[in-house]
Amino acid sequence: MELLTENPITDIHILEEPGRYYPIACLGTIIGKTDIDNQGISGLELLYNEQLAGTATTAHIEKDARSGRYYFNKKTITQGSAGLPLHLTIDSTLQFLAYQELQETIEKLQAKEGAIIIMDP
């Protein structure tokens, strides 16, 4: 990344786009996922998409018609806002152990898929 950001070529510009970070991989089935536009398409991502997404910023960016290069003379039309965080009370250790047990059982039984319900953890 430093090679790009410190490059003296004026035609290279870095655009920052919002993204969601998932620190615990085994919670993926509960948390869900987003599409390329960062919209929730499954799990809690879909259920709480409006809260998590916030609102978009709209900007006017000028482009040189002769060379097709972006000069990024940028003017904000509508200022967006960040989404609100979602705080979960999932026991990540229990979720990890259940996920591992499920994977082992699926392989052992040569099943296509499986599910676990933890009652009275």
URLINRA-V757332 format. One record per backbone hydrogen bond with DSSP energy under -0.5 kcal/mol. NH is the residue of the N-H (numbers start at 1). CO is the residue of the C=O. If there is no record, write none. Layout:
BEGIN
NH_CO ; NH_CO
END
This chain:
BEGIN
4_1 ; 5_1 ; 6_2 ; 7_4 ; 12_9 ; 13_11 ; 15_13 ; 16_14 ; 23_21 ; 25_23 ; 27_24 ; 28_25 ; 30_27 ; 31_27 ; 32_28 ; 33_42 ; 35_39 ; 38_35 ; 41_33 ; 42_33 ; 44_30 ; 45_31 ; 45_42 ; 46_42 ; 46_43 ; 47_43 ; 48_44 ; 49_46 ; 52_48 ; 53_49 ; 54_50 ; 55_81 ; 58_78 ; 60_75 ; 61_59 ; 62_73 ; 64_69 ; 65_63 ; 68_64 ; 71_62 ; 72_62 ; 74_72 ; 75_60 ; 77_58 ; 78_58 ; 81_55 ; 84_51 ; 87_85 ; 88_86 ; 92_90 ; 95_91 ; 96_92 ; 97_93 ; 98_94 ; 99_95 ; 100_96 ; 101_97 ; 102_98 ; 103_99 ; 104_100 ; 105_101 ; 106_102 ; 107_103 ; 108_104 ; 109_105 ; 110_106 ; 111_106 ; 119_117
END
